[in-house]
Amino acid sequence: MSPKTRAELTAEIAQRTGIDDAMIDRLVRVFYERARDDALLGPVFSSRIADDEWEPHIERIRAFWSSVALMTGVYHGQPMELHVGLAVDAKHFDRWLELWAETARHLCPPAAAEHFIERAGRIAQSLELGIAARRGIHLAPGERLPSSD
């Protein structure tokens, strides 16, 4: 994608949804604060991210969501590689999506919230399928990632 095309796409999404860098920052910070305190999700995060590593993590996640939500292309990472070793299953993805949707709807105007939520659903589905495949599990349509316990 050419830089001009990317800039035009980013501007169109921002105009249509109201999403900007400040909104992404607030959503990411509030969501991860809630996720860290969540009974199901908190232990997953604390097993991988030390307290002094949170700010760099938030910066990476902000760049990720800028790329996902606004198509800015500022994130250059491999999310699948960072998630395949996590002890997660379908209930973790469901809780992540539930908490993300609650946070987005609370903080963002409706068009922005739905934009974030729709993309989060695609991300969760992709990660769940990828993690299953790495575990040697083929998920048929409608199947979910079983517990890794």
C-alpha positions in Angstrom: 0.0 0.0 0.0 1.4 3.4 -0.9 1.9 6.0 1.8 -0.6 8.3 0.2 -3.2 5.5 0.0 -2.5 4.5 3.7 -2.8 8.2 4.8 -6.1 8.5 2.9 -7.5 5.3 4.4 -6.4 6.3 7.9 -8.1 9.7 7.5 -11.3 8.2 6.2 -11.5 5.7 9.1 -10.7 8.5 11.6 -13.4 10.7 10.1 -16.0 8.0 10.0 -15.4 6.6 13.5 -13.8 9.5 15.5 -10.9 7.3 16.4 -7.6 9.1 17.0 -4.4 8.4 18.9 -5.7 9.8 22.2 -8.7 7.5 22.0 -6.5 4.5 21.3 -4.2 5.4 24.2 -7.1 5.7 26.6 -8.8 2.5 25.5 -5.6 0.5 25.7 -4.6 1.8 29.1 -8.1 1.4 30.7 -8.6 -2.1 29.1 -5.2 -3.4 30.3 -5.7 -1.9 33.7 -8.9 -3.9 33.9 -7.4 -7.0 32.3 -4.5 -7.0 34.8 -7.1 -7.0 37.7 -9.3 -9.6 36.1 -9.5 -13.0 37.9 -9.1 -15.0 34.6 -6.9 -12.7 32.5 -4.7 -11.2 35.2 -2.6 -14.3 35.9 -2.0 -14.7 32.1 -0.5 -11.2 31.9 1.4 -11.4 35.2 3.0 -14.6 34.1 4.6 -12.8 31.1 4.9 -9.1 31.9 6.6 -7.8 34.9 5.4 -4.6 36.5 8.3 -2.5 35.1 7.6 -3.8 31.6 4.0 -2.5 31.4 4.7 0.9 29.9 6.7 -0.6 27.0 4.0 -3.2 26.5 1.3 -0.5 26.4 3.3 1.4 23.8 3.5 -1.7 21.6 -0.2 -2.4 22.0 -1.0 1.2 21.2 1.0 0.9 17.9 -0.7 -2.4 17.2 -4.2 -0.9 17.7 -3.2 2.1 15.6 -2.4 -0.3 12.8 -5.5 -2.4 13.3 -8.0 0.3 13.9 -6.6 3.1 11.7 -4.5 1.1 9.2 -1.5 3.3 10.0 1.1 0.6 9.6 3.1 1.7 12.6 3.2 -1.7 14.3 5.8 -4.1 13.0 5.6 -7.2 15.2 4.4 -10.8 15.2 1.5 -11.1 17.6 1.0 -14.8 17.0 4.6 -15.6 18.1 4.0 -13.6 21.3 0.8 -15.5 22.1 1.4 -19.2 21.1 3.0 -20.1 24.4 0.3 -18.7 26.6 -1.8 -21.1 28.7 -5.1 -19.9 27.3 -8.2 -21.5 25.9 -11.7 -20.4 24.6 -12.8 -19.0 28.0 -9.8 -16.6 28.0 -10.6 -15.4 24.5 -14.3 -14.9 25.4 -13.4 -13.0 28.6 -10.9 -10.8 26.6 -13.6 -10.0 24.1 -16.2 -9.3 26.8 -13.9 -7.0 28.7 -12.7 -5.3 25.5 -16.3 -4.7 24.4 -17.3 -3.3 27.8 -14.4 -1.0 27.9 -14.8 0.2 24.3 -18.5 0.9 24.7 -17.8 2.8 27.9 -15.0 5.0 26.6 -15.8 5.4 22.9 -18.5 6.8 20.7 -20.7 4.0 19.2 -19.1 4.0 15.8 -15.6 3.8 17.3 -16.6 1.2 19.8 -18.1 -1.1 17.2 -15.0 -0.6 14.9 -12.7 -1.7 17.8 -15.0 -4.6 18.8 -15.3 -5.9 15.3 -11.6 -5.9 14.8 -11.0 -7.5 18.2 -13.3 -10.3 17.2 -11.2 -11.0 14.2 -8.0 -10.9 16.1 -9.3 -13.3 18.8 -10.4 -15.7 16.2 -7.1 -15.6 14.4 -5.1 -16.0 17.6 -7.3 -18.9 18.8 -7.0 -20.7 15.5 -3.2 -20.1 15.4 -2.6 -21.3 18.9 -4.7 -24.4 18.3 -2.7 -25.2 15.2 0.6 -24.7 17.0 -0.7 -27.2 19.6 -1.5 -29.7 16.8 -5.3 -29.1 17.1 -7.4 -28.6 14.0 -10.5 -26.6 14.9 -13.5 -27.4 12.7 -15.9 -24.5 12.1 -17.6 -23.7 15.4 -15.0 -25.6 17.5 -13.1 -23.7 20.2 -9.7 -24.0 21.7 -9.8 -26.6 24.6 -8.2 -26.0 27.9 -4.4 -26.5 27.9 -4.5 -27.8 31.5 
